[in-house]
Each structure stands twice: as structure tokens, then as C-alpha cells.
Amino acid sequence: MLRKIRITLAAVMFLGITLLFLDFTGTMQPWVGWMPKMQLLEAALALNVVVLAVLAVITLLFGRIYCSVICPLGVMQDIFGWMGKRVKKNRYSYSKEKKWLRYPMLCIFIVALAFGIGTLVQLLAPYSAYGRIATNILQPVWQAGNNVLAAAAEYCDSYAFYHSDVWLRAWPSLVIAAVTLVVLAVLAWRNGRTYCNTVCPVGTFLSFFSRFSWFKVVFDTEKCRNCSLCSKNCKAACIDFKTHTVDASRCVACGDCIEACKFDALKFAHKKLPASSQKTDEVASRRTFLAATAAVAATAMAQEAKKTDGGLAEIVDKVAPHRQTPLSPPGALSAANLAKRCTGCQLCISECPNGVLRPSVDLMHLMQPTMSYERGFCRPECNRCSEVCPSGAIKPIRKEDKSSTQIGHAVWIKKNCLPVANGTPCGNCARHCPVGAIEMMPLDINNDESPFVPMVNEARCIGCGACEYLCPARPFSAIYVEGHEVHKEV
């Protein structure tokens, strides 16, 4: 029964978080938006004291159930491990704790976190690793499937599905996600929870608490026949059937050992069971956690990005300008706050409906979100990235406050502007500026035939990028947004 409860809760959490990453319509956020905020590292960075206290209490009571229920990367490894067991049963074995690897990895992680070495933090953080896999690999597949259904619906004169653009946000992020997926799949297929108990800093941190958990997996040595089935089915490699001990610092309370035992010699209990030569080591866990709301499907409104050329000429794709200062999303407060708190899970990127956010390729901020306006602009009425961020890297911002938050300012490039380059009247940037920060003025006020060009009021501009995105100049816009290190109020 305990194992079934664990699997049910794990399935709810895993599917909820996965659907949140896959969903490009925003319909899942009200249902499962709380799930990423239950992740340990993200809650710590967001200073979410309530979540941290709940996780600490649960771990002290039941052991490392966080790893087998709440962490999506842990559940994903369990799925691969289950596939491996379908090919070969009883494939695991006991191994001693690798302290020489676990604790140095935790120390490296803490130092990287303290000194702002974001790339290293993001590579080791478990939730971030799963987020990159979901955003870079699973979401494009999901969108492609949606587009097939959209084409079929269009053929039947139905609007039940809408087309969604599938595009590569950044090669480095895709490669890292693919390598991570392959490595974890192979490790989990062969040896179960190798990553969790040797590399994962969150698992190592929780192990300090799980050693003292109230409930643990314990042996009844009078019933045990030393058949070794418990060790052969322990994905954490933490059960030594010869000495009747369970390493509670590595046990994730999955219940597989209890299920596998044919002699009822293992229990998940508080008190030690009768033991003749029994060492006291610790063990594991069980679930008493929130029964989560299972979310439903989503097909509804998606933002359509229509590209129309009238069939007359091919439109050249825009090229991103070189920005002296990268743009950070409204709510990030500053580039420093974003770099310090962001774990690179890329949930904000997968949820961005305007195609503005994409993973940074800068080595110091690799995989963290950055902004660019080749595919859309940051609409003043959209605050979805601030709603979904679980770590406080992008703090919640109201829609009315977003229109007064200056993340950058527009810069005009004279040589690219159509009125200057070929005498074609334009004014697209001024017409579409949502805050009225751009005004068309004659290039030469003393010449009545002078072309009208945009003049930017930097004090009013909020850096939303509407001017840059809607500028008809190709491949480089005649106006682009330069970021601000620290956001301002206008």
C-alpha cells in the first residue's frame, strides 16, 4: 500500500510539473503552478520559509521522500530504472556510500552558489536539469504533435487546436539537455539512483536529515532468510542484507524492498524490530504529503505568430543585435539578482508566450534566461514569467506595474532606418510604442523635405522591444533595445 501511495503521488507531481513545462497556452499554471515552488533549492533561493520548514519536517519524519515524490528528476530516473527492471529483474546490488564523491560535490555546489558561478549550479541542480530536458526536448515534440492536430482540425474546419511555432532557442542548452538525458537514462537503467546518491547536492543535503528520520525501513531478523531480494531491488543500493542494515542517508523510501521481500522481514516503522546481530543504520520514508490536484488537458488559446509576405517576396529573418548590456525580464530587478537566484530550470522560457525569452549562451550565465526581440516583444500586459518563477529570480510583478518598469531603452541606428536608407516613409516604431516614448521628427529641421525619423524619449521608454520587433528593416532593425543592469521605475 505504501508503495502504491508513493507511486500515485509521484505520478501526480511528475505529470503536473511536466505538463507545466510542455504547456504553451498558460492554462496549466493556475492548476499546478505551485509544484515548482516545492523544489528545495528554488524554495531556498526564494527564501520560502514555509516550504523549507515543510520539507524539513517531512524529511525528519519519513526520510528522503522528497527525492522519490517531489523531485521530477528523481521520478524520471525511477521510470528509466523500471524499464531496466523489465529487461532484467533483480539487477541491483548493495554498495557502500561513496563519501569521497558525495560530499565534495556538495561543497563544490555550495561554493558555486556562494560565489555566483551560475553555470556550475545549474548543471548540478536536479530540478534545473529536468527543466532543461522538458523545455529543450519534450516541449518541441509536444508542440509538433499539437501542430499535427492543428493541421487536421483546420482540414475539418475546426479551431480546437492552434499552430505553435517550434524553434531552436539555443544550441548549447539543447546539447546539455540531451547529454544529461542520455547519461541519466543509462545510469538509471543499469544501476538505479546512482546520480541521486553520488552527485546530486540536494540529495546529499537531505541525507543529513534523513539519518534521523522517525520512520525508517528496518529488518525483522527473525523473519529474514538472507535471500538478498531486498538488496537486488534497492535502486539506491543502500540495503546490506548480510548485516541487516539500511543506509537511511541514501534510502529514498520507495518501498520496492518491502514489496520484493517474500518473508515480510522488512517494515517501514519507527521502532526497531526484534534483532539478533543487527547494526543500527538508518533508513527511509513514506508519504504524508499534499494530495495534489490532477490537472486536465489544455487546448485553448495560444498566441498565434503570423508571418505574412503576401506571396510577393521572401521576408528575411531578423538578426539579433549585439547588446552591450543583456536584457533581463521585468521582475528580475537587476541582472545581478537574476544571476544570483536563477537555477536555469527554464520554466520561464517554456512559458513565455511571445518568444522573447531564450537561454543565454554567455558562459557565466549559461542556460539562464535572456531576452531578444526577433520573434516577438515583451507585451506590457503579460507577466507569466514572473508568475511561474519558483526561485525568486523573477519576482511577481503586477501587469499595471510592468508598464512602468524600465528594463532598457531603445537606441536608433540611422544607417538602418528606411526613411534615411531609401527615402521610404515609415514610423512603425512610433505607431506601435505602447508608452508613447517614440516621436517622429524631421532629420533636418531646416529642410522641409527632410525625412521623418524616430526620436526616443529614454526617460519614458520601458524597453519592451515593440519598436525593435515591428521595425521593417532587415536583417538588422533600425531601432533596438539596450538593457539596463538595474531596472528603474518610470
C-alpha positions as CSV (number, residue, x, y, z in Angstrom):
1,M,0.0,0.0,0.0
2,L,2.8,2.4,0.9
3,R,4.5,1.8,-2.4
4,K,1.2,2.4,-4.3
5,I,0.7,5.7,-2.4
6,R,4.3,6.7,-3.3
7,I,3.8,5.9,-7.0
8,T,0.5,7.8,-7.1
9,L,1.8,11.0,-5.5
10,A,5.0,10.8,-7.6
11,A,2.9,10.4,-10.8
12,V,0.8,13.4,-9.9
13,M,3.8,15.6,-9.2
14,F,5.8,14.4,-12.2
15,L,2.9,14.8,-14.7
16,G,1.9,18.2,-13.2
17,I,5.4,19.7,-13.5
18,T,6.0,18.1,-16.9
19,L,2.7,19.5,-18.3
20,L,3.6,22.9,-16.9
21,F,6.8,22.9,-19.0
22,L,5.1,21.5,-22.1
23,D,2.1,23.8,-22.0
24,F,2.4,26.8,-24.2
25,T,-1.1,28.2,-23.7
26,G,-0.8,29.1,-20.0
27,T,-3.8,27.1,-18.9
28,M,-1.8,24.7,-16.6
29,Q,-0.4,27.5,-14.4
30,P,-3.4,28.0,-12.2
31,W,-3.6,24.3,-11.5
32,V,0.0,23.2,-11.0
33,G,1.9,26.4,-10.7
34,W,2.6,25.6,-7.0
35,M,4.6,22.4,-7.8
36,P,7.9,24.0,-8.9
37,K,7.8,26.1,-5.8
38,M,8.0,22.9,-3.7
39,Q,11.5,22.2,-5.1
40,L,14.1,22.5,-2.3
41,L,16.8,24.7,-4.0
42,E,14.2,27.0,-5.6
43,A,12.4,27.5,-2.3
44,A,15.8,28.3,-0.6
45,L,16.7,30.9,-3.2
46,A,13.2,32.4,-3.0
47,L,13.5,32.4,0.9
48,N,10.2,30.5,1.1
49,V,10.4,29.7,4.8
50,V,7.1,27.8,4.8
51,V,8.1,25.3,2.1
52,L,11.6,24.8,3.6
53,A,10.0,24.1,7.0
54,V,7.5,21.6,5.5
55,L,10.3,19.8,3.6
56,A,12.5,19.6,6.7
57,V,9.6,18.2,8.8
58,I,8.7,15.7,6.2
59,T,12.3,14.5,5.8
60,L,12.7,14.2,9.6
61,L,9.5,12.2,9.8
62,F,9.7,10.0,6.7
63,G,13.2,10.3,5.3
64,R,14.0,11.3,1.7
65,I,10.6,11.0,0.2
66,Y,11.3,14.3,-1.4
67,C,13.6,12.5,-3.9
68,S,11.0,9.9,-4.9
69,V,7.9,12.0,-4.9
70,I,8.6,15.7,-5.4
71,C,11.8,15.9,-7.4
72,P,10.9,15.3,-11.1
73,L,14.4,14.2,-12.0
74,G,14.3,11.5,-9.3
75,V,10.9,10.3,-10.7
76,M,12.3,10.3,-14.2
77,Q,15.2,8.1,-13.1
78,D,12.7,5.8,-11.5
79,I,10.9,5.5,-14.8
80,F,14.2,4.5,-16.6
81,G,15.0,2.1,-13.7
82,W,11.6,0.5,-14.1
83,M,12.3,0.0,-17.8
84,G,15.6,-1.6,-17.0
85,K,14.0,-4.0,-14.5
86,R,11.5,-5.1,-17.2
87,V,14.5,-6.3,-19.2
88,K,16.3,-7.9,-16.2
89,K,14.8,-8.4,-12.8
90,N,16.8,-8.2,-9.5
91,R,19.5,-6.2,-11.2
92,Y,20.8,-4.1,-8.3
93,S,23.2,-4.8,-5.5
94,Y,24.4,-3.2,-2.3
95,S,27.4,-0.7,-2.5
96,K,29.0,1.3,0.2
97,E,28.4,5.1,0.5
98,K,30.8,7.0,-1.8
99,K,31.6,9.8,0.7
100,W,34.7,10.8,-1.4
101,L,32.3,11.8,-4.2
102,R,29.1,12.9,-2.4
103,Y,30.5,15.5,0.0
104,P,33.0,17.2,-2.3
105,M,30.2,17.6,-4.9
106,L,28.0,19.2,-2.2
107,C,30.9,21.5,-1.2
108,I,31.5,22.5,-4.9
109,F,27.9,23.3,-5.3
110,I,27.7,25.5,-2.2
111,V,30.9,27.4,-3.2
112,A,29.5,27.9,-6.7
113,L,26.2,29.1,-5.2
114,A,28.0,31.5,-2.8
115,F,30.3,33.0,-5.5
116,G,27.6,33.2,-8.2
117,I,29.1,30.6,-10.6
118,G,25.7,30.1,-12.1
119,T,26.7,27.6,-14.8
120,L,28.0,25.1,-12.3
121,V,25.0,25.5,-10.0
122,Q,22.6,24.8,-12.9
123,L,24.5,21.8,-14.1
124,L,24.2,20.1,-10.7
125,A,20.8,21.2,-9.6
126,P,18.3,18.3,-10.2
127,Y,15.1,20.3,-10.9
128,S,17.0,22.6,-13.3
129,A,18.4,19.5,-15.2
130,Y,14.9,18.2,-15.6
131,G,13.5,21.6,-16.6
132,R,16.1,21.9,-19.5
133,I,15.2,18.4,-20.7
134,A,11.5,19.3,-20.7
135,T,12.0,22.7,-22.3
136,N,14.5,21.8,-25.0
137,I,13.5,18.2,-25.9
138,L,10.0,17.4,-24.7
139,Q,8.2,20.7,-25.4
140,P,9.2,20.8,-29.1
141,V,7.9,17.2,-29.5
142,W,4.7,18.2,-27.7
143,Q,4.3,21.3,-30.0
144,A,4.9,19.2,-33.1
145,G,2.2,16.8,-32.1
146,N,-0.1,19.8,-31.4
147,N,0.7,21.2,-34.9
148,V,-0.3,17.9,-36.5
149,L,-3.6,18.0,-34.7
150,A,-4.0,21.7,-35.7
151,A,-3.5,20.8,-39.3
152,A,-6.1,18.0,-39.0
153,A,-8.5,20.4,-37.3
154,E,-8.0,23.0,-39.9
155,Y,-8.8,20.5,-42.6
156,C,-12.1,19.7,-40.8
157,D,-12.9,23.5,-40.4
158,S,-12.3,23.2,-36.6
159,Y,-10.4,25.6,-34.3
160,A,-9.9,23.2,-31.4
161,F,-6.1,23.4,-31.9
162,Y,-3.9,26.2,-32.9
163,H,-0.5,26.1,-34.6
164,S,2.5,26.8,-32.4
165,D,6.0,27.8,-33.7
166,V,8.7,25.2,-33.0
167,W,12.1,26.9,-33.0
168,L,15.6,26.3,-31.6
169,R,16.2,28.7,-28.7
170,A,19.9,27.9,-28.2
171,W,22.2,25.1,-29.3
172,P,24.3,24.9,-26.1
173,S,21.2,24.4,-24.0
174,L,19.8,21.7,-26.3
175,V,23.1,19.8,-26.3
176,I,23.5,20.0,-22.5
177,A,19.9,18.8,-22.1
178,A,20.4,15.9,-24.5
179,V,23.7,14.8,-22.8
180,T,22.1,15.0,-19.4
181,L,19.1,12.9,-20.5
182,V,21.3,10.2,-22.1
183,V,23.7,10.0,-19.1
184,L,20.9,9.8,-16.5
185,A,19.0,7.3,-18.6
186,V,22.0,4.9,-18.9
187,L,22.8,5.3,-15.2
188,A,19.3,4.7,-14.0
189,W,18.7,1.8,-16.5
190,R,21.8,0.0,-15.2
191,N,22.1,1.0,-11.5
192,G,19.0,2.9,-10.4
193,R,19.7,6.0,-8.3
194,T,23.4,6.4,-9.0
195,Y,23.1,10.2,-9.7
196,C,20.9,10.8,-6.6
197,N,23.3,9.1,-4.2
198,T,26.7,10.2,-5.6
199,V,26.3,13.6,-7.4
200,C,23.1,15.3,-6.6
201,P,23.8,18.1,-4.0
202,V,20.1,18.3,-2.9
203,G,20.0,14.5,-2.2
204,T,23.3,14.8,-0.2
205,F,21.9,17.8,1.8
206,L,18.7,15.9,2.6
207,S,20.7,12.9,3.7
208,F,21.9,14.8,6.8
209,F,18.2,15.0,7.9
210,S,17.1,11.6,6.7
211,R,19.7,9.9,9.0
212,F,17.5,10.9,11.9
213,S,14.1,10.3,10.4
214,W,11.4,9.0,12.7
215,F,10.2,6.2,10.3
216,K,12.7,4.0,8.6
217,V,13.0,0.7,6.8
218,V,14.0,-1.8,9.4
219,F,14.7,-5.6,9.3
220,D,12.9,-8.2,11.3
221,T,15.9,-10.5,11.6
222,E,13.8,-13.4,12.9
223,K,11.9,-13.5,9.6
224,C,14.8,-12.6,7.3
225,R,16.1,-15.6,5.3
226,N,19.1,-13.6,3.7
227,C,17.6,-14.3,0.2
228,S,19.1,-10.9,-0.9
229,L,15.9,-9.9,-2.9
230,C,15.8,-6.6,-0.9
231,S,19.3,-5.6,-2.0
232,K,18.7,-6.7,-5.5
233,N,15.6,-4.5,-5.8
234,C,17.0,-1.5,-3.9
235,K,17.5,1.3,-6.6
236,A,19.5,3.3,-4.0
237,A,22.0,0.4,-3.4
238,C,21.6,1.1,0.4
239,I,20.5,-2.3,1.8
240,D,23.1,-4.7,3.1
241,F,21.1,-7.9,3.6
242,K,24.2,-9.6,5.1
243,T,24.3,-7.3,8.1
244,H,20.6,-6.4,8.0
245,T,21.3,-2.7,7.8
246,V,19.8,0.1,5.7
247,D,21.7,3.3,5.0
248,A,19.0,5.9,5.8
249,S,21.1,8.7,4.3
250,R,20.6,7.2,0.8
251,C,17.3,5.4,1.1
252,V,14.5,7.3,-0.8
253,A,11.7,5.3,0.8
254,C,10.4,3.9,-2.4
255,G,9.1,0.7,-0.8
256,D,10.5,-1.6,-3.5
257,C,12.4,-3.6,-1.0
258,I,9.3,-4.2,1.2
259,E,7.4,-5.2,-1.9
260,A,10.1,-7.6,-3.0
261,C,10.5,-9.3,0.4
262,K,8.7,-12.7,0.4
263,F,9.1,-13.2,4.1
264,D,7.6,-10.0,5.4
265,A,11.0,-9.2,7.0
266,L,11.1,-5.5,6.1
267,K,8.9,-2.8,7.6
268,F,8.6,0.9,7.4
269,A,8.4,1.7,11.1
270,H,9.6,3.8,13.9
271,K,10.7,1.2,16.5
272,K,13.4,-1.3,15.8
273,L,12.1,-4.7,15.2
274,P,13.5,-7.8,17.1
275,A,17.0,-8.2,16.1
276,S,19.8,-10.6,16.9
277,S,23.1,-9.2,15.4
278,Q,21.6,-6.1,14.0
279,K,23.5,-3.0,13.3
280,T,21.8,0.3,13.7
281,D,21.9,2.2,10.4
282,E,19.1,4.4,9.1
283,V,16.5,4.1,6.5
284,A,13.8,5.7,4.9
285,S,10.5,7.1,4.3
286,R,6.9,7.4,3.3
287,R,4.5,9.8,2.1
288,T,2.2,12.0,4.0
289,F,2.1,14.9,1.7
290,L,-0.4,17.1,-0.1
291,A,-2.7,15.1,-2.4
292,A,-2.3,17.2,-5.5
293,T,-4.9,18.3,-7.9
294,A,-4.6,16.3,-11.1
295,A,-4.7,18.7,-13.9
296,V,-6.5,18.3,-17.1
297,A,-5.6,18.9,-20.6
298,A,-5.3,22.1,-22.4
299,T,-6.1,23.1,-25.9
300,A,-7.3,26.5,-25.6
301,M,-6.0,29.9,-26.7
302,A,-2.5,30.0,-28.0
303,Q,-0.7,33.1,-29.2
304,E,-0.5,32.9,-33.0
305,A,2.5,34.4,-34.6
306,K,1.5,35.1,-38.1
307,K,4.1,35.9,-40.7
308,T,2.7,37.2,-43.9
309,D,4.6,38.1,-47.0
310,G,1.6,38.5,-49.4
311,G,3.3,35.9,-51.6
312,L,5.3,38.7,-53.3
313,A,8.8,38.4,-51.7
314,E,10.6,36.4,-49.1
315,I,11.0,38.0,-45.8
316,V,14.5,37.9,-44.4
317,D,14.7,36.8,-40.8
318,K,15.9,39.3,-38.3
319,V,19.3,39.0,-36.7
320,A,19.8,39.8,-33.0
321,P,21.8,42.9,-32.4
322,H,24.8,43.0,-30.2
323,R,23.7,44.4,-26.9
324,Q,26.3,45.9,-24.6
325,T,24.1,45.0,-21.6
326,P,21.8,41.9,-21.9
327,L,18.1,42.4,-21.2
328,S,16.6,40.7,-18.1
329,P,12.8,40.2,-17.7
330,P,10.6,42.7,-15.8
331,G,10.5,41.5,-12.2
332,A,14.1,40.4,-12.2
333,L,15.0,43.7,-10.5
334,S,18.6,43.6,-11.9
335,A,21.0,41.4,-13.8
336,A,22.7,40.6,-10.6
337,N,19.6,39.3,-8.9
338,L,18.7,37.2,-11.9
339,A,22.2,35.7,-12.0
340,K,22.3,35.1,-8.2
341,R,18.9,33.4,-7.8
342,C,18.2,31.7,-11.2
343,T,18.8,28.0,-11.3
344,G,18.4,27.7,-15.1
345,C,15.3,25.5,-14.9
346,Q,14.0,27.4,-18.0
347,L,10.3,27.3,-16.9
348,C,10.0,31.0,-17.7
349,I,11.4,30.3,-21.2
350,S,9.0,27.4,-21.9
351,E,6.1,29.5,-20.6
352,C,6.9,32.8,-22.5
353,P,4.0,33.2,-25.0
354,N,5.8,35.9,-27.0
355,G,9.1,34.1,-28.0
356,V,11.1,36.7,-26.1
357,L,13.0,34.6,-23.6
358,R,15.7,32.1,-24.6
359,P,18.7,30.5,-22.8
360,S,21.8,32.6,-22.6
361,V,24.9,31.4,-24.4
362,D,27.2,33.5,-22.2
363,L,29.5,31.2,-20.4
364,M,29.0,32.8,-17.0
365,H,25.2,32.8,-17.3
366,L,24.8,29.8,-19.5
367,M,21.2,28.4,-19.6
368,Q,19.8,31.4,-17.6
369,P,17.1,33.4,-19.4
370,T,17.9,36.4,-21.6
371,M,15.7,38.5,-23.8
372,S,15.7,39.2,-27.5
373,Y,13.0,40.5,-29.9
374,E,13.4,38.7,-33.2
375,R,10.2,36.7,-32.7
376,G,8.1,39.0,-30.6
377,F,8.2,41.7,-27.9
378,C,7.6,41.8,-24.2
379,R,3.9,42.7,-24.1
380,P,3.1,45.1,-21.2
381,E,0.0,43.0,-20.3
382,C,2.0,39.7,-19.9
383,N,3.6,38.8,-16.6
384,R,3.6,35.0,-17.0
385,C,7.4,34.6,-16.4
386,S,7.1,36.3,-13.0
387,E,4.2,34.1,-12.1
388,V,6.0,30.8,-12.7
389,C,9.5,31.5,-11.5
390,P,10.0,29.3,-8.4
391,S,13.3,30.7,-7.1
392,G,12.7,34.5,-6.8
393,A,15.0,35.2,-9.8
394,I,11.9,36.9,-11.4
395,K,9.8,38.3,-8.7
396,P,6.0,38.5,-9.1
397,I,5.1,41.8,-10.9
398,R,1.6,43.1,-11.5
399,K,0.5,43.9,-15.0
400,E,-0.1,47.6,-14.1
401,D,3.5,47.9,-12.6
402,K,5.1,46.3,-15.6
403,S,4.2,49.2,-17.8
404,S,6.3,51.5,-15.5
405,T,9.3,49.2,-15.1
406,Q,12.2,50.1,-17.4
407,I,14.4,47.2,-18.3
408,G,16.2,49.0,-21.0
409,H,15.8,51.8,-23.6
410,A,15.6,52.0,-27.3
411,V,18.5,53.1,-29.5
412,W,18.1,54.4,-33.0
413,I,20.5,53.2,-35.8
414,K,20.5,55.9,-38.5
415,K,22.0,53.8,-41.3
416,N,19.4,51.0,-41.0
417,C,16.3,53.3,-40.9
418,L,14.2,53.1,-44.1
419,P,13.4,56.8,-44.4
420,V,17.2,57.5,-44.4
421,A,18.4,54.5,-46.3
422,N,16.0,54.7,-49.3
423,G,13.6,57.5,-48.5
424,T,10.6,55.3,-47.7
425,P,8.3,56.9,-45.1
426,C,7.8,54.6,-42.1
427,G,7.1,55.5,-38.5
428,N,6.2,51.9,-37.5
429,C,8.1,52.2,-34.2
430,A,6.3,55.4,-33.1
431,R,2.9,54.0,-34.0
432,H,3.3,50.8,-32.0
433,C,5.2,52.1,-28.9
434,P,2.8,51.2,-26.0
435,V,4.1,54.0,-23.8
436,G,4.5,56.8,-26.4
437,A,8.2,57.0,-25.9
438,I,9.0,57.5,-29.7
439,E,8.1,60.5,-31.8
440,M,8.7,61.0,-35.5
441,M,10.8,64.2,-36.1
442,P,12.4,65.6,-39.2
443,L,16.0,64.6,-39.5
444,D,16.9,68.1,-40.5
445,I,14.6,70.7,-39.0
446,N,15.8,73.3,-41.5
447,N,14.9,71.2,-44.5
448,D,11.2,71.0,-45.4
449,E,11.8,67.8,-47.4
450,S,13.8,66.1,-44.7
451,P,12.6,62.5,-43.9
452,F,10.9,61.9,-40.6
453,V,12.9,59.7,-38.2
454,P,12.2,58.3,-34.7
455,M,13.4,60.2,-31.7
456,V,13.4,58.2,-28.4
457,N,12.5,59.6,-25.1
458,E,14.7,57.4,-22.9
459,A,13.1,58.6,-19.7
460,R,9.8,57.2,-20.8
461,C,10.9,54.1,-22.7
462,I,10.4,50.8,-20.8
463,G,12.5,48.6,-23.2
464,C,9.6,46.3,-24.2
465,G,11.0,45.8,-27.7
466,A,7.8,46.6,-29.7
467,C,9.8,49.0,-31.8
468,E,12.6,46.6,-32.4
469,Y,10.3,43.7,-33.3
470,L,8.0,45.7,-35.6
471,C,10.7,47.6,-37.4
472,P,10.5,46.5,-41.1
473,A,14.3,46.9,-41.6
474,R,16.0,43.6,-42.3
475,P,18.1,41.8,-41.3
476,F,19.1,44.4,-38.6
477,S,16.4,46.6,-37.1
478,A,16.9,50.3,-37.3
479,I,16.0,50.6,-33.6
480,Y,16.9,48.1,-30.9
481,V,16.8,47.9,-27.1
482,E,19.9,48.2,-24.9
483,G,19.5,46.6,-21.5
484,H,19.9,48.1,-18.0
485,E,21.9,46.4,-15.3
486,V,19.4,47.6,-12.7
487,H,15.7,48.1,-13.6
488,K,14.1,51.5,-13.0
489,E,10.7,52.9,-12.4
490,V,9.4,55.4,-14.9
